[in-house]
Amino acid sequence: MENLALLSELQYKAVRSSGAGGQNVNKVSSKVVLSFDFKNSKALNEEEKELLKVNLASRLTTDSVLILNCDEDRSQLKNKEIVTKRFFELIKKASVVPKERKPTKIPKSAIRKRIKDKKNQSDIKKNRRKPDF
């Protein structure tokens, strides 16, 4: 997966930001919406597409398009940088294949210790009983 190839497939759209901000919000389109079409991407191979589709299933639209928003800054350029950085971090996290877990055995020493402790507890409780004449 190459960043430059991915970068060329990203689509940006500037829209008006919501929330407080007075007249500036009403006249400046500083919010940036990034969209990335997984299905038609040439930068990703089929294995990567499938892995990302599974890991990012909750964030994708029905057409397998990832949409990210950013309206943290008043500058459109800064918002574009932030959303692009966020996109690459998301892709990096989602494309990591988790290591397969190997089940471990309980060590024989641990089993012996547990049985010994049970025996000691049993002896302690036996000694608390009234003597049987």
ZAMILO-689781 format. One line per 10 residues: number of its first residue (from 1); for each residue z, x negated, y of N, C-alpha, C, O, CB. Coordinates in Angstrom, 2 decimals, always signed. Glycine has a CB too. Layout:
% residues N
NUM = Z X Y Z X Y Z X Y Z X Y Z X Y; ...;
END
This chain:
% residues 133
1 = +0.00 -0.86 -1.18 +0.00 +0.00 +0.00 +0.00 -0.90 +1.24 +0.91 -1.71 +1.43 +1.24 +0.97 +0.00; -1.00 -0.74 +2.04 -1.16 -1.59 +3.22 -0.88 -0.79 +4.48 -1.38 +0.32 +4.65 -2.57 -2.20 +3.27; -0.06 -1.37 +5.36 +0.35 -0.66 +6.58 -0.81 -0.35 +7.52 -0.85 +0.72 +8.12 +1.37 -1.47 +7.31; -1.76 -1.28 +7.65 -2.87 -1.06 +8.58 -3.76 +0.08 +8.12 -4.23 +0.88 +8.93 -3.70 -2.33 +8.72; -4.00 +0.16 +6.82 -4.83 +1.24 +6.29 -4.12 +2.58 +6.48 -4.76 +3.58 +6.83 -5.14 +1.00 +4.79; -2.81 +2.60 +6.26 -2.03 +3.82 +6.48 -2.02 +4.22 +7.95 -2.14 +5.39 +8.29 -0.60 +3.63 +5.98; -1.89 +3.21 +8.80 -1.81 +3.46 +10.25 -3.08 +4.13 +10.76 -3.03 +4.97 +11.65 -1.57 +2.14 +11.00; -4.22 +3.75 +10.20 -5.49 +4.34 +10.64 -5.63 +5.79 +10.20 -6.41 +6.55 +10.78 -6.67 +3.52 +10.12; -4.87 +6.20 +9.16 -4.96 +7.58 +8.65 -3.95 +8.53 +9.30 -3.98 +9.73 +9.04 -4.75 +7.58 +7.16; -3.07 +8.00 +10.15 -2.08 +8.85 +10.81 -2.73 +9.60 +11.96 -3.60 +9.08 +12.65 -0.89 +8.01 +11.32;
11 = -2.30 +10.85 +12.14 -2.80 +11.65 +13.25 -1.62 +12.01 +14.15 -0.58 +12.48 +13.69 -3.53 +12.94 +12.74; -1.79 +11.77 +15.44 -0.74 +12.05 +16.42 -1.18 +13.21 +17.31 -2.36 +13.39 +17.60 -0.43 +10.79 +17.27; -0.18 +13.98 +17.73 -0.45 +15.06 +18.67 +0.73 +15.11 +19.64 +1.89 +15.10 +19.22 -0.64 +16.44 +17.92; +0.43 +15.15 +20.93 +1.49 +15.23 +21.94 +1.65 +16.68 +22.36 +0.68 +17.35 +22.72 +1.18 +14.32 +23.17; +2.90 +17.15 +22.32 +3.18 +18.53 +22.72 +4.37 +18.55 +23.67 +5.07 +17.55 +23.82 +3.46 +19.42 +21.48; +4.58 +19.68 +24.30 +5.72 +19.80 +25.21 +7.01 +19.84 +24.44 +7.14 +20.55 +23.43 +5.59 +21.05 +26.10; +7.95 +19.09 +24.91 +9.26 +19.02 +24.27 +10.08 +20.25 +24.63 +9.94 +20.81 +25.72 +10.00 +17.74 +24.70; +10.92 +20.68 +23.71 +11.77 +21.85 +23.98 +13.12 +21.41 +24.52 +13.43 +20.22 +24.53 +11.95 +22.70 +22.69; +13.91 +22.35 +24.96 +15.27 +22.06 +25.41 +15.37 +21.84 +26.90 +14.41 +22.04 +27.65 +15.79 +20.86 +24.69; +16.55 +21.42 +27.31 +16.84 +21.21 +28.73 +16.08 +20.02 +29.28 +15.71 +19.12 +28.53 +18.35 +21.02 +28.95;
21 = +15.86 +20.02 +30.57 +15.16 +18.90 +31.20 +14.49 +19.30 +32.49 +13.87 +18.47 +33.15 +14.15 +18.32 +30.25; +14.60 +20.56 +32.84 +14.07 +21.01 +34.13 +12.55 +21.01 +34.16 +11.89 +21.27 +33.15 +14.59 +20.14 +35.24; +12.01 +20.71 +35.33 +10.57 +20.78 +35.53 +9.81 +19.74 +34.71 +8.66 +19.95 +34.33 +10.24 +20.61 +36.99; +10.46 +18.62 +34.44 +9.79 +17.55 +33.69 +9.34 +18.05 +32.33 +8.24 +17.73 +31.88 +10.72 +16.35 +33.53; +10.19 +18.84 +31.66 +9.87 +19.37 +30.34 +8.67 +20.30 +30.42 +7.84 +20.31 +29.51 +11.08 +20.11 +29.75; +8.57 +21.08 +31.49 +7.51 +22.06 +31.62 +6.14 +21.45 +31.90 +5.12 +22.08 +31.63 +7.85 +23.01 +32.71; +6.10 +20.23 +32.42 +4.80 +19.69 +32.80 +4.37 +18.45 +32.02 +3.21 +18.04 +32.10 +4.81 +19.36 +34.25; +5.29 +17.83 +31.25 +4.97 +16.59 +30.55 +5.00 +16.81 +29.04 +5.97 +17.37 +28.52 +5.95 +15.46 +30.95; +3.97 +16.38 +28.35 +3.92 +16.48 +26.89 +4.41 +15.17 +26.30 +3.62 +14.28 +26.00 +2.48 +16.81 +26.39; +5.72 +15.05 +26.13 +6.28 +13.78 +25.66 +6.66 +13.81 +24.18 +6.86 +12.76 +23.58 +7.50 +13.43 +26.48;
31 = +6.76 +15.00 +23.58 +7.09 +15.09 +22.15 +5.85 +14.69 +21.35 +4.73 +15.10 +21.67 +7.57 +16.54 +21.77; +6.07 +13.87 +20.30 +4.96 +13.41 +19.47 +5.12 +13.98 +18.06 +6.19 +13.90 +17.46 +4.89 +11.86 +19.43; +4.04 +14.56 +17.55 +4.02 +15.11 +16.19 +3.06 +14.26 +15.37 +1.88 +14.16 +15.69 +3.59 +16.63 +16.17; +3.59 +13.64 +14.31 +2.78 +12.80 +13.42 +2.46 +13.60 +12.18 +3.35 +14.24 +11.61 +3.52 +11.47 +13.06; +1.22 +13.58 +11.75 +0.87 +14.23 +10.49 +0.07 +13.26 +9.62 -0.77 +12.50 +10.11 +0.05 +15.54 +10.74; +0.37 +13.30 +8.32 -0.28 +12.40 +7.36 -0.66 +13.21 +6.13 +0.19 +13.83 +5.50 +0.66 +11.22 +6.98; -1.94 +13.19 +5.79 -2.46 +13.94 +4.66 -2.45 +13.04 +3.42 -3.24 +12.11 +3.30 -3.91 +14.47 +4.95; -1.52 +13.34 +2.50 -1.40 +12.54 +1.28 -2.61 +12.70 +0.36 -3.14 +11.72 -0.17 -0.13 +12.93 +0.52; -3.03 +13.94 +0.21 -4.08 +14.25 -0.76 -5.37 +13.49 -0.48 -6.03 +13.01 -1.41 -4.35 +15.73 -0.76; -5.74 +13.39 +0.79 -7.02 +12.76 +1.16 -6.87 +11.31 +1.62 -7.79 +10.75 +2.22 -7.68 +13.57 +2.25;
41 = -5.73 +10.71 +1.36 -5.48 +9.33 +1.79 -6.24 +8.35 +0.90 -6.24 +8.45 -0.32 -3.98 +9.02 +1.77; -6.90 +7.39 +1.57 -7.61 +6.34 +0.83 -6.77 +5.08 +0.72 -7.09 +4.18 -0.06 -8.94 +6.02 +1.50; -5.70 +5.00 +1.49 -4.84 +3.81 +1.50 -3.89 +3.80 +0.30 -3.38 +2.75 -0.08 -4.03 +3.74 +2.79; -3.64 +4.97 -0.29 -2.71 +5.07 -1.41 -3.48 +5.30 -2.70 -4.48 +6.02 -2.74 -1.71 +6.22 -1.17; -3.00 +4.66 -3.78 -3.62 +4.93 -5.08 -2.97 +6.17 -5.69 -2.02 +6.71 -5.14 -3.49 +3.70 -6.04; -3.48 +6.62 -6.83 -3.01 +7.88 -7.43 -1.54 +7.82 -7.84 -0.82 +8.80 -7.70 -3.86 +8.23 -8.65; -1.10 +6.67 -8.34 +0.31 +6.51 -8.75 +1.24 +6.66 -7.56 +2.25 +7.35 -7.63 +0.53 +5.15 -9.43; +0.88 +5.99 -6.45 +1.70 +6.06 -5.23 +1.72 +7.49 -4.68 +2.76 +7.97 -4.24 +1.16 +5.10 -4.16; +0.57 +8.16 -4.70 +0.50 +9.54 -4.22 +1.43 +10.43 -5.03 +2.15 +11.26 -4.47 -0.94 +10.06 -4.29; +1.40 +10.26 -6.35 +2.22 +11.11 -7.23 +3.71 +10.83 -7.00 +4.52 +11.76 -6.95 +1.86 +10.86 -8.71;
51 = +4.07 +9.56 -6.86 +5.46 +9.17 -6.62 +5.95 +9.73 -5.29 +7.06 +10.27 -5.21 +5.61 +7.63 -6.64; +5.15 +9.60 -4.25 +5.53 +10.11 -2.93 +5.58 +11.64 -2.92 +6.43 +12.24 -2.26 +4.56 +9.62 -1.86; +4.67 +12.26 -3.65 +4.66 +13.73 -3.72 +5.95 +14.24 -4.35 +6.49 +15.26 -3.92 +3.43 +14.23 -4.52; +6.43 +13.55 -5.38 +7.67 +13.95 -6.05 +8.88 +13.69 -5.15 +9.74 +14.56 -5.00 +7.83 +13.20 -7.38; +8.94 +12.51 -4.55 +10.11 +12.12 -3.75 +10.18 +12.81 -2.38 +11.27 +12.99 -1.84 +10.09 +10.64 -3.54; +9.04 +13.19 -1.84 +9.01 +13.84 -0.53 +8.64 +15.32 -0.62 +8.17 +15.89 +0.36 +8.04 +13.11 +0.39; +8.83 +15.92 -1.77 +8.40 +17.30 -2.00 +8.97 +18.28 -0.97 +8.27 +19.20 -0.55 +8.81 +17.74 -3.39; +10.21 +18.09 -0.56 +10.84 +19.01 +0.38 +10.31 +18.85 +1.81 +10.49 +19.74 +2.64 +12.34 +18.82 +0.37; +9.67 +17.73 +2.09 +9.18 +17.46 +3.45 +7.69 +17.75 +3.61 +7.17 +17.70 +4.73 +9.46 +16.01 +3.82; +7.00 +18.04 +2.52 +5.56 +18.25 +2.57 +5.20 +19.72 +2.75 +5.94 +20.61 +2.32 +4.90 +17.71 +1.31;
61 = +4.06 +19.96 +3.39 +3.56 +21.33 +3.50 +2.85 +21.69 +2.20 +2.75 +20.86 +1.30 +2.59 +21.49 +4.72; +2.37 +22.92 +2.09 +1.68 +23.34 +0.87 +0.38 +22.57 +0.65 -0.10 +22.48 -0.48 +1.40 +24.84 +0.92; -0.20 +22.03 +1.72 -1.44 +21.25 +1.62 -1.17 +19.75 +1.44 -2.07 +18.94 +1.62 -2.28 +21.47 +2.87; +0.05 +19.38 +1.07 +0.46 +17.97 +0.90 +0.29 +17.16 +2.18 -0.23 +16.05 +2.16 -0.34 +17.32 -0.23; +0.73 +17.72 +3.28 +0.70 +17.03 +4.57 +2.13 +16.79 +5.02 +2.95 +17.71 +5.04 -0.10 +17.85 +5.65; +2.43 +15.55 +5.36 +3.75 +15.18 +5.87 +3.72 +15.29 +7.39 +2.84 +14.73 +8.04 +4.17 +13.74 +5.42; +4.69 +16.02 +7.95 +4.76 +16.19 +9.41 +6.11 +15.68 +9.91 +7.16 +16.10 +9.42 +4.55 +17.68 +9.81; +6.07 +14.77 +10.89 +7.29 +14.23 +11.50 +7.21 +14.45 +13.01 +6.14 +14.34 +13.61 +7.46 +12.70 +11.18; +8.35 +14.78 +13.62 +8.44 +15.01 +15.07 +9.37 +13.99 +15.70 +10.28 +13.47 +15.06 +8.92 +16.45 +15.37; +9.13 +13.71 +16.98 +10.06 +12.88 +17.74 +10.00 +13.28 +19.21 +8.95 +13.24 +19.84 +9.72 +11.38 +17.56;
71 = +11.17 +13.67 +19.74 +11.26 +13.97 +21.17 +12.54 +13.37 +21.75 +13.16 +13.94 +22.64 +11.21 +15.50 +21.41; +12.91 +12.20 +21.22 +14.15 +11.55 +21.64 +14.05 +10.95 +23.03 +15.04 +10.94 +23.78 +14.51 +10.47 +20.64; +12.88 +10.46 +23.39 +12.72 +9.75 +24.65 +11.83 +10.56 +25.59 +11.10 +11.45 +25.15 +12.13 +8.34 +24.42; +11.90 +10.25 +26.88 +11.04 +10.94 +27.85 +9.64 +10.34 +27.87 +8.72 +10.93 +28.44 +11.66 +10.87 +29.25; +9.50 +9.17 +27.25 +8.21 +8.49 +27.22 +7.45 +8.86 +25.94 +7.99 +8.77 +24.84 +8.40 +6.96 +27.32; +6.21 +9.27 +26.11 +5.38 +9.62 +24.96 +5.12 +8.40 +24.08 +5.11 +8.50 +22.85 +4.06 +10.23 +25.42; +4.90 +7.26 +24.70 +4.62 +6.03 +23.97 +5.81 +5.61 +23.10 +5.64 +5.22 +21.94 +4.26 +4.90 +24.95; +7.02 +5.70 +23.67 +8.23 +5.35 +22.91 +8.41 +6.30 +21.73 +8.76 +5.87 +20.63 +9.48 +5.39 +23.82; +8.18 +7.60 +21.97 +8.30 +8.58 +20.90 +7.29 +8.31 +19.78 +7.58 +8.51 +18.60 +8.10 +9.99 +21.45; +6.11 +7.85 +20.17 +5.07 +7.52 +19.18 +5.53 +6.32 +18.33 +5.36 +6.32 +17.11 +3.72 +7.20 +19.88;
81 = +6.10 +5.32 +18.98 +6.61 +4.15 +18.26 +7.74 +4.55 +17.31 +7.78 +4.11 +16.16 +7.11 +3.07 +19.25; +8.65 +5.39 +17.79 +9.80 +5.82 +16.98 +9.35 +6.59 +15.76 +9.81 +6.33 +14.65 +10.76 +6.67 +17.82; +8.43 +7.54 +15.95 +7.98 +8.38 +14.84 +7.17 +7.56 +13.83 +7.23 +7.84 +12.63 +7.15 +9.56 +15.36; +6.41 +6.57 +14.29 +5.65 +5.71 +13.39 +6.59 +4.84 +12.56 +6.40 +4.69 +11.36 +4.68 +4.82 +14.19; +7.61 +4.29 +13.20 +8.61 +3.48 +12.51 +9.34 +4.33 +11.46 +9.56 +3.89 +10.33 +9.63 +2.88 +13.52; +9.69 +5.55 +11.84 +10.37 +6.48 +10.94 +9.49 +6.81 +9.73 +9.97 +6.91 +8.60 +10.75 +7.78 +11.69; +8.18 +6.98 +9.98 +7.23 +7.27 +8.90 +7.18 +6.14 +7.89 +7.26 +6.38 +6.68 +5.82 +7.52 +9.48; +7.06 +4.90 +8.37 +6.97 +3.76 +7.45 +8.27 +3.56 +6.67 +8.22 +3.17 +5.50 +6.62 +2.49 +8.23; +9.42 +3.81 +7.29 +10.69 +3.71 +6.58 +10.78 +4.77 +5.49 +11.26 +4.50 +4.38 +11.87 +3.86 +7.56; +10.31 +5.97 +5.81 +10.32 +7.07 +4.85 +9.43 +6.76 +3.65 +9.81 +6.99 +2.50 +9.87 +8.37 +5.53;
91 = +8.25 +6.25 +3.92 +7.30 +5.89 +2.86 +7.88 +4.77 +2.00 +7.75 +4.79 +0.77 +5.94 +5.46 +3.45; +8.51 +3.80 +2.64 +9.09 +2.66 +1.91 +10.20 +3.13 +0.97 +10.26 +2.71 -0.19 +9.65 +1.62 +2.91; +11.09 +4.01 +1.47 +12.18 +4.53 +0.64 +11.66 +5.39 -0.51 +12.15 +5.32 -1.63 +13.15 +5.35 +1.49; +10.65 +6.20 -0.21 +10.13 +7.14 -1.21 +9.30 +6.46 -2.29 +9.13 +7.01 -3.38 +9.31 +8.20 -0.54; +8.78 +5.27 -2.01 +7.92 +4.60 -2.98 +8.68 +3.63 -3.89 +8.07 +2.93 -4.70 +6.83 +3.86 -2.26; +9.99 +3.58 -3.75 +10.80 +2.72 -4.61 +11.04 +3.42 -5.95 +11.50 +4.56 -5.99 +12.16 +2.36 -3.93; +10.72 +2.73 -7.03 +10.96 +3.28 -8.37 +12.36 +2.87 -8.81 +12.66 +1.67 -8.86 +9.87 +2.78 -9.39; +13.22 +3.84 -9.13 +14.59 +3.47 -9.53 +14.61 +2.77 -10.89 +13.80 +3.07 -11.77 +15.47 +4.72 -9.57; +15.55 +1.84 -11.03 +15.68 +1.12 -12.30 +16.19 +2.08 -13.37 +16.99 +2.97 -13.10 +16.63 -0.09 -12.15; +15.71 +1.88 -14.60 +16.15 +2.73 -15.69 +17.55 +2.31 -16.12 +17.85 +1.13 -16.27 +15.17 +2.65 -16.88;
101 = +18.41 +3.31 -16.30 +19.80 +3.03 -16.67 +19.89 +2.73 -18.15 +19.36 +3.46 -18.99 +20.71 +4.22 -16.30; +20.60 +1.63 -18.47 +20.84 +1.29 -19.86 +22.26 +1.70 -20.21 +23.21 +1.20 -19.60 +20.60 -0.24 -20.13; +22.42 +2.60 -21.19 +23.78 +2.99 -21.55 +24.53 +1.81 -22.18 +23.97 +1.07 -22.99 +23.76 +4.19 -22.53; +25.79 +1.65 -21.80 +26.57 +0.52 -22.31 +27.54 +1.00 -23.38 +27.95 +2.17 -23.40 +27.34 -0.17 -21.16; +27.91 +0.07 -24.29 +28.87 +0.40 -25.34 +30.28 +0.12 -24.84 +30.49 -0.73 -23.97 +28.58 -0.40 -26.63; +31.24 +0.85 -25.41 +32.64 +0.58 -25.08 +33.05 -0.65 -25.88 +32.86 -0.69 -27.09 +33.58 +1.83 -25.42; +33.61 -1.67 -25.22 +34.00 -2.89 -25.93 +35.09 -2.62 -26.98 +35.96 -1.77 -26.79 +34.49 -3.95 -24.94; +35.01 -3.35 -28.08 +35.99 -3.18 -29.16 +37.41 -3.47 -28.68 +38.36 -2.84 -29.14 +35.65 -4.10 -30.33; +37.56 -4.41 -27.75 +38.88 -4.74 -27.24 +39.49 -3.55 -26.48 +40.70 -3.33 -26.54 +38.81 -5.97 -26.32; +38.66 -2.80 -25.78 +39.14 -1.63 -25.04 +39.59 -0.53 -26.00 +40.59 +0.15 -25.76 +38.04 -1.10 -24.09;
111 = +38.85 -0.37 -27.09 +39.23 +0.63 -28.11 +40.56 +0.25 -28.75 +41.45 +1.09 -28.90 +38.12 +0.75 -29.20; +40.69 -1.05 -29.12 +41.95 -1.54 -29.73 +43.13 -1.35 -28.78 +44.21 -0.94 -29.21 +41.82 -3.03 -30.11; +42.92 -1.65 -27.51 +44.01 -1.52 -26.51 +44.43 -0.06 -26.38 +45.63 +0.23 -26.30 +43.55 -2.07 -25.13; +43.46 +0.88 -26.37 +43.78 +2.28 -26.25 +44.60 +2.76 -27.45 +45.58 +3.48 -27.28 +42.49 +3.10 -26.12; +44.22 +2.36 -28.65 +44.94 +2.77 -29.86 +46.35 +2.18 -29.87 +47.31 +2.83 -30.29 +44.17 +2.35 -31.13; +46.45 +0.92 -29.41 +47.77 +0.26 -29.35 +48.70 +0.99 -28.37 +49.87 +1.21 -28.65 +47.63 -1.23 -28.95; +48.15 +1.36 -27.20 +48.93 +2.09 -26.19 +49.38 +3.45 -26.71 +50.49 +3.90 -26.43 +48.11 +2.26 -24.92; +48.49 +4.11 -27.48 +48.86 +5.40 -28.06 +50.00 +5.24 -29.07 +50.90 +6.07 -29.14 +47.65 +6.05 -28.73; +49.92 +4.18 -29.84 +50.97 +3.90 -30.85 +52.31 +3.63 -30.16 +53.35 +4.11 -30.60 +50.56 +2.69 -31.74; +52.27 +2.85 -29.07 +53.49 +2.56 -28.32 +54.10 +3.84 -27.75 +55.31 +4.05 -27.82 +53.21 +1.56 -27.17;
121 = +53.26 +4.71 -27.19 +53.73 +5.97 -26.62 +54.36 +6.84 -27.70 +55.38 +7.49 -27.47 +52.58 +6.72 -25.93; +53.74 +6.83 -28.87 +54.25 +7.60 -30.01 +55.63 +7.09 -30.44 +56.53 +7.88 -30.71 +53.27 +7.54 -31.19; +55.78 +5.77 -30.50 +57.07 +5.17 -30.88 +58.16 +5.51 -29.87 +59.29 +5.79 -30.25 +56.94 +3.64 -31.01; +57.82 +5.47 -28.58 +58.78 +5.79 -27.52 +59.27 +7.22 -27.70 +60.47 +7.48 -27.61 +58.15 +5.60 -26.11; +58.35 +8.16 -27.96 +58.72 +9.57 -28.12 +59.51 +9.78 -29.41 +60.41 +10.63 -29.45 +57.47 +10.46 -28.12; +59.20 +9.03 -30.47 +59.95 +9.12 -31.74 +61.40 +8.71 -31.53 +62.31 +9.32 -32.09 +59.29 +8.23 -32.84; +61.61 +7.69 -30.74 +62.97 +7.15 -30.49 +63.80 +8.09 -29.62 +65.03 +7.95 -29.58 +62.87 +5.78 -29.81; +63.17 +9.06 -28.93 +63.92 +10.00 -28.11 +64.51 +11.15 -28.95 +65.42 +11.85 -28.50 +63.03 +10.57 -27.01; +64.00 +11.33 -30.16 +64.46 +12.43 -31.01 +65.89 +12.18 -31.52 +66.39 +11.05 -31.55 +63.51 +12.62 -32.20; +66.51 +13.30 -31.92 +67.84 +13.16 -32.54 +67.67 +12.49 -33.89 +66.69 +12.74 -34.59 +68.56 +14.54 -32.69;
131 = +68.61 +11.66 -34.27 +68.47 +10.98 -35.58 +68.56 +11.98 -36.73 +69.31 +12.96 -36.68 +69.57 +9.89 -35.74; +67.79 +11.71 -37.74 +67.75 +12.59 -38.91 +68.54 +11.92 -40.03 +68.08 +10.93 -40.61 +66.27 +12.90 -39.36; +69.75 +12.47 -40.36 +70.63 +11.84 -41.36 +70.34 +12.33 -42.74 +70.99 +11.90 -43.69 +72.08 +12.09 -41.04;
END
